[in-house]
Amino acid sequence: MSKLKCSIVEDLMPLYIEDLLSEETKKEIELHLDECEDCKEVYDELKKGVNLGYEKKIDLKEDEYKKLKIDTLDSIKNYLNKIKYILIIFSMAVSVGISILGHGFLSTIPWIIIIPFVLGLLYKENMLIIATALIFNILFNIILQKPDYIIFTSIYILLCTGAGLFLADSIKNLKTN
């Protein structure tokens, strides 16, 4: 005879169905379910509801499976590429902005070399990194109403960004040799 009351068994049933109870508690619930028809009905109804979510199977042919797999991988690649481009654009905007606008400690650190260096290590998008740096240089100078500095700062930005990318490529080549 079971020691558990129906209300306790009903409270524990979701945990029992998910197999999250101790062996001793499971045995008590099983004993109670063997003796109590009302709890057995509740258990059967809960079990049906739980199984609906877990037992859905998709029957796919081999070519359908391959297409689904390729589509899934393509969508993941597209998502990661979007993140990569956002990271590159944001990082270069910050580094160019600090280089042009900075007046203090932050401007003494060569962010315009460090950030392209790190991006160059992570990604093979050197032209995008350089283009983004030059575009943000032009935008910041226009916003600051200093169009006469565009050529000077563009050369500075290009040299520093190129140095960071060159260092990244050099380190990549060291790894392969």
HELIX and SHEET records of a PDB file:
HELIX    1   1 CYS A    6  ILE A   17  1                                  12    
HELIX    2   2 GLU A   23  GLU A   35  1                                  13    
HELIX    3   3 GLU A   37  TYR A   54  1                                  18    
HELIX    4   4 GLU A   62  LEU A  101  1                                  40    
HELIX    5   5 PHE A  105  THR A  108  1                                   4    
HELIX    6   6 TRP A  111  LEU A  122  1                                  12    
HELIX    7   7 ASN A  126  ILE A  143  1                                  18    
HELIX    8   8 PRO A  147  TYR A  149  5                                   3    
HELIX    9   9 ILE A  150  THR A  176  1                                  27    
END                                                                             
